[in-house]
Amino acid sequence: MDNIILSAALAFLITFFSIPVIIQIAKDKKLFDEPDERKVHKVVIPTLGGLGIFAGFIIGMLLGVPSNLAHEMQFFIAASIVIFFLGMKDDILILSASKKFMGQLLAAGILIKFGGVQISNMHGVLGIHELPNIASIVLSLLTIVVITNSFNLIDGIDGLAGSLGILTTTIFGVYFLYTDHLMYAVMAFSLAGALGSFLIYNFSPAKIFMGDTGSLLLGLINAILVIKFINIAGTPTSKIFFDSSPAIGFAILMVPLTDTLRVFSLRLLNRRSPFSPDRLHIHHFLLDLGWSHRKITLCCVSMNIIFIAAAYFMRSLGPTAVLLIMLGVAATLTYIVYHFRQKKTIQNAAPTSVHEKQVVQSKFFSLASDPIEAD
């Protein structure tokens, strides 16, 4: 427990004191996120908050993990550094989607090849258990890349990605702590501590954004934690065994994952790159309904907690049934939000249309009442 407290406290303090310095440097060097028609903020805001998160997380983890348990940590840090520089370059210079994807594959490859972050067993999802090695590697690569991008894509309003990140890392951290996997617990609580400090500056109205540097790191660490969680919790000999561990792991990441999978699918159906920007995310729909950043964040975090609880209590149904139920509920809720958003859009457009009709009618009657001069 002392290691957990040390790592979380260090991460919190380092991030807390580094963010004001980063904000000042960003202002001096004009490293801002410029508002446009797709983005929700109206003023320029620094985007290098991920630098403070990374510093707090890395130092907290390095000092919190006992040396005798650090045999995998070097590979996790190596992958994190790859993602860190990938995000930094994108925040400062803008990186193409293809180069960003290649960098994510490199980080995922390090984790799979050297860090043992691999899904080798589906634990009964679709009736599948042990996977062939090639299928295991492909699935693991896909899982890491999708989860890494899910937090990057959900980071669209003040406080949302950070709040969801604190929820997920805290849950993973508590599980690993009570199952005596101290290294993963320290990793989770180090990131939670850094995110808690960052949110002080990021909650609406935000003074700084985490940028790709922070959101990609957040996604990568969650990918490591969820894969390790599924493997450990799905083993019957584990200290805390869960039926349907893949479904529970999915539920912990429910909001960012389902939003990303839905948006990726829609973009591909429209023959667009899955990384192309748009306003199809759930937080954009809620913004269009007039919800505030704080209200959206509270709603999304609350819904994520409900899904986690539901998956836990339904775990005896089996992973496939639990996943299908959760996906069905998520799709239904998203459709309801989309329906009300479309309805409000039509209502907002209607007065303008009526006004335009009145203007046209006024002009018509004005012309009709004018005397016609004889030739």
C-alpha positions in Angstrom: 0.0 0.0 0.0 2.9 2.4 0.7 4.0 2.0 -2.9 0.6 2.9 -4.2 0.4 6.0 -2.0 3.9 7.1 -3.0 3.4 6.6 -6.7 -0.1 8.3 -6.8 1.1 11.2 -4.6 4.2 11.8 -6.6 2.4 11.7 -9.9 -0.2 14.1 -8.6 2.3 16.6 -7.3 4.6 16.5 -10.3 1.7 17.0 -12.7 0.2 19.7 -10.5 3.3 21.9 -10.4 4.4 21.3 -14.0 1.1 22.3 -15.7 1.3 26.0 -14.9 4.8 26.1 -16.3 3.7 24.3 -19.4 0.8 26.7 -19.8 3.1 29.7 -19.7 5.6 28.1 -22.1 2.7 27.3 -24.5 1.5 30.9 -24.4 5.0 32.3 -24.9 5.6 29.9 -27.9 2.0 30.2 -29.2 1.5 26.4 -29.0 -2.3 26.6 -29.0 -5.3 24.6 -30.2 -7.0 26.9 -32.7 -10.8 26.8 -32.7 -12.6 25.9 -35.9 -16.1 24.8 -37.0 -15.7 21.2 -35.6 -14.2 22.1 -32.2 -16.3 23.1 -29.3 -14.0 25.7 -27.7 -14.1 29.3 -28.9 -10.7 30.6 -27.7 -7.1 29.4 -28.2 -6.1 26.9 -25.4 -2.7 25.3 -24.9 -2.6 21.6 -25.8 0.5 20.3 -24.1 -1.1 19.0 -20.9 0.0 15.5 -21.8 3.6 16.5 -21.1 2.7 17.1 -17.4 0.7 13.8 -17.3 3.5 11.9 -18.8 6.1 13.3 -16.4 4.0 12.6 -13.3 3.0 9.1 -14.5 6.6 8.0 -15.4 8.2 9.3 -12.3 5.5 8.0 -10.0 5.7 4.5 -11.6 9.5 4.4 -11.6 9.7 5.2 -7.9 6.6 3.2 -6.9 7.4 -0.2 -8.5 9.8 -2.4 -6.4 12.9 -3.3 -8.3 12.2 -7.1 -7.9 8.9 -6.6 -9.7 10.1 -4.4 -12.6 10.9 -7.1 -15.1 8.2 -6.0 -17.6 8.2 -2.3 -16.7 11.1 -1.3 -19.1 9.0 -2.4 -22.0 5.9 -0.6 -20.9 8.0 2.6 -20.5 9.6 2.0 -23.9 6.1 1.8 -25.5 5.0 4.9 -23.5 7.9 6.9 -24.8 7.1 6.0 -28.4 3.5 7.2 -27.8 4.7 10.3 -26.0 6.9 11.5 -28.9 4.2 10.5 -31.4 1.7 12.7 -29.5 4.1 15.5 -29.0 4.8 15.8 -32.7 1.1 15.7 -33.5 0.3 18.4 -31.0 3.1 20.7 -32.2 3.5 20.0 -35.9 0.5 17.8 -36.9 1.1 14.2 -37.9 -0.6 12.3 -40.7 -3.0 9.6 -39.8 -0.8 6.9 -41.5 2.3 7.9 -39.5 0.4 8.0 -36.3 -1.0 4.6 -37.0 2.5 3.2 -37.7 3.8 4.6 -34.5 0.9 3.0 -32.6 1.7 -0.4 -34.2 5.3 0.0 -33.1 4.3 0.6 -29.5 1.8 -2.3 -29.6 4.5 -4.5 -31.1 6.9 -3.7 -28.2 4.1 -4.6 -25.7 3.2 -7.8 -27.4 6.7 -9.1 -28.2 8.6 -8.1 -25.1 6.0 -7.1 -22.5 3.7 -10.1 -22.7 0.6 -7.9 -23.3 -1.2 -10.5 -25.4 -4.8 -11.9 -25.6 -4.1 -15.7 -25.9 -7.5 -16.8 -24.7 -11.0 -15.4 -25.4 -12.4 -17.0 -22.2 -15.6 -18.2 -24.0 -16.5 -15.1 -26.1 -18.4 -16.6 -29.1 -17.5 -20.0 -27.7 -13.8 -19.4 -28.4 -11.1 -20.2 -25.8 -7.4 -20.7 -26.7 -6.3 -18.8 -29.8 -3.6 -19.8 -32.3 -0.5 -17.6 -32.0 -1.0 -15.6 -35.2 -4.7 -14.9 -34.3 -3.6 -13.9 -30.8 -1.0 -11.4 -32.1 -3.4 -9.9 -34.6 -6.2 -9.6 -32.1 -3.8 -8.1 -29.5 -2.5 -5.5 -32.0 -6.1 -4.5 -33.0 -7.2 -4.3 -29.4 -4.2 -2.1 -28.3 -4.6 0.3 -31.3 -8.4 0.6 -30.9 -8.2 1.3 -27.1 -5.3 3.7 -27.6 -7.4 5.7 -30.2 -10.6 5.4 -28.1 -9.3 7.8 -25.5 -7.8 10.1 -28.2 -11.2 10.3 -29.9 -13.3 10.8 -26.7 -11.1 13.7 -25.7 -13.5 16.3 -27.3 -14.8 18.3 -24.3 -13.4 19.7 -21.0 -12.8 17.0 -18.4 -14.3 14.0 -20.2 -11.2 11.9 -21.2 -9.5 12.7 -17.8 -12.6 11.8 -15.8 -13.1 8.5 -17.6 -9.4 7.8 -17.3 -9.5 8.2 -13.5 -12.5 5.9 -13.3 -10.9 3.1 -15.4 -7.4 3.3 -13.9 -8.8 3.4 -10.3 -10.9 0.2 -10.9 -8.0 -1.6 -12.5 -5.7 -0.4 -9.8 -8.0 -1.7 -7.0 -8.3 -5.1 -8.7 -4.6 -5.5 -9.2 -3.9 -4.3 -5.6 -6.2 -7.0 -4.1 -4.8 -9.7 -6.4 -1.2 -8.9 -5.4 -0.1 -7.7 -8.8 1.6 -4.6 -7.4 3.4 -3.4 -10.6 0.1 -3.1 -12.5 -1.5 -1.5 -9.4 1.3 1.1 -9.2 1.0 1.8 -12.9 -2.8 2.3 -12.7 -2.6 4.6 -9.6 0.3 6.6 -11.0 -1.8 7.5 -14.0 -4.9 8.1 -11.9 -2.8 10.5 -9.7 -1.5 12.4 -12.7 -5.0 12.7 -14.2 -6.5 13.9 -11.0 -4.0 16.7 -10.9 -4.5 17.5 -14.6 -8.3 17.7 -14.2 -7.8 20.7 -11.8 -6.7 22.7 -14.9 -8.9 20.9 -17.5 -12.3 20.9 -16.0 -14.7 23.4 -17.7 -13.6 26.0 -18.4 -10.3 24.4 -19.4 -7.1 26.2 -19.0 -5.2 23.5 -20.9 -5.9 20.3 -23.0 -4.1 17.0 -22.6 -3.7 16.9 -26.4 -2.7 13.7 -28.3 0.3 13.4 -26.0 -1.9 12.8 -23.0 -4.9 11.0 -24.6 -2.7 8.5 -26.5 -0.8 7.7 -23.4 -4.0 7.3 -21.5 -5.3 4.9 -24.1 -2.1 2.9 -24.2 -1.9 2.3 -20.5 -5.6 1.4 -20.4 -4.9 -1.1 -23.2 -2.2 -2.7 -21.1 -4.3 -2.8 -18.0 -7.4 -4.2 -19.6 -5.6 -7.1 -21.4 -3.8 -8.0 -18.1 -7.1 -7.8 -16.3 -8.8 -10.1 -18.7 -5.9 -12.6 -18.6 -5.7 -12.6 -14.8 -9.4 -12.3 -13.9 -10.3 -15.0 -16.4 -7.9 -17.6 -14.8 -9.8 -19.8 -12.4 -6.8 -20.1 -10.1 -6.6 -16.3 -9.7 -7.1 -14.8 -6.3 -10.2 -12.9 -7.6 -11.7 -14.9 -10.5 -14.5 -13.4 -12.6 -16.8 -15.2 -15.0 -17.0 -13.2 -18.2 -13.8 -11.3 -17.6 -13.7 -10.0 -21.2 -17.2 -8.5 -20.9 -16.3 -6.9 -17.5 -13.0 -5.5 -19.1 -15.0 -4.2 -22.0 -17.6 -2.6 -19.6 -14.8 -0.8 -17.7 -13.9 0.9 -21.0 -17.5 1.0 -22.2 -18.0 4.7 -23.2 -14.8 5.3 -25.1 -14.8 1.9 -26.7 -18.4 1.9 -28.0 -18.2 5.5 -29.2 -15.0 4.7 -31.1 -16.3 1.5 -32.7 -19.5 3.2 -33.7 -17.7 6.2 -35.2 -15.1 4.1 -37.0 -17.8 1.9 -38.5 -19.8 4.9 -39.8 -16.7 6.5 -41.3 -15.7 3.2 -43.1 -19.3 2.8 -44.3 -19.0 6.3 -45.8 -15.7 5.3 -47.4 -13.7 7.7 -45.3 -10.6 7.2 -43.2 -11.5 6.0 -39.7 -9.2 8.7 -38.4 -10.9 11.6 -40.3 -12.4 14.3 -38.1 -16.2 14.9 -37.8 -18.9 15.6 -35.2 -20.3 12.0 -34.9 -19.2 11.4 -31.3 -21.7 11.1 -28.5 -20.4 14.2 -26.8 -21.1 16.2 -30.0 -24.7 15.0 -30.0 -25.1 16.0 -26.3 -23.6 19.4 -27.0 -26.1 19.9 -29.8 -28.8 19.2 -27.3 -27.5 22.2 -25.3 -25.8 20.2 -22.5 -22.8 21.8 -20.7 -19.3 20.2 -20.6 -19.7 19.4 -16.9 -23.2 17.8 -17.5 -21.9 15.6 -20.4 -18.9 14.5 -18.4 -21.0 13.6 -15.4 -23.5 11.7 -17.6 -20.8 9.7 -19.5 -19.0 8.7 -16.3 -22.2 7.8 -14.5 -23.3 5.6 -17.5 -19.9 3.9 -17.6 -20.3 3.1 -13.9 -23.7 1.6 -14.5 -22.4 -0.5 -17.3 -19.6 -1.8 -15.1 -22.0 -2.7 -12.3 -24.4 -4.4 -14.8 -21.6 -6.5 -16.4 -20.5 -7.6 -12.9 -24.0 -8.7 -11.8 -24.7 -10.4 -15.2 -21.3 -12.2 -15.4 -22.9 -15.6 -14.8 -24.7 -15.3 -18.2 -21.4 -15.8 -20.0 -19.2 -13.2 -21.8 -21.0 -13.4 -25.2 -24.5 -12.7 -23.7 -23.2 -9.9 -21.5 -21.4 -8.3 -24.4 -24.4 -8.5 -26.7 -26.7 -7.1 -24.0 -24.4 -4.2 -23.2 -23.9 -3.4 -26.9 -27.6 -3.5 -27.5 -28.3 -1.1 -24.6 -25.5 1.2 -25.7 -26.8 1.3 -29.3 -30.3 2.0 -28.1 -29.2 4.9 -25.8 -27.1 6.4 -28.6 -30.1 6.2 -31.0 -32.3 8.0 -28.5 -29.7 10.8 -28.0 -29.3 11.0 -31.8 -33.1 11.1 -32.3 -33.6 14.0 -29.8 -30.6 15.8 -31.4 -32.1 15.5 -34.9 -35.5 16.7 -33.5 -33.9 19.7 -31.9 -32.0 20.5 -35.0 -35.2 20.5 -37.0 -37.0 22.7 -34.4 -34.2 25.2 -34.4 -34.2 25.4 -38.2 -38.0 25.8 -38.4 -38.3 29.4 -37.2 -35.7 30.4 -39.8 -37.7 28.7 -42.5 -40.9 30.5 -41.4 -39.2 33.8 -41.3 -37.8 33.3 -44.8 -41.3 32.4 -46.0 -42.7 35.6 -44.5 -40.0 37.7 -46.1 -40.7 36.1 -49.5 -44.5 36.6 -49.0 -43.9 40.2 -48.0 -41.9 40.9 -51.0 -44.5 39.2 -53.3 -47.4 41.2 -51.9 -45.3 44.4 -52.0 -44.6 43.8 -55.7 -48.3 42.9 -56.4 -49.6 46.1 -54.8 -47.2 48.4 -56.8 -49.0 50.3 -59.6 -48.1 49.1 -63.1 -47.0 52.0 -65.2 -48.4 52.2 -68.8 -46.0 52.2 -71.7 
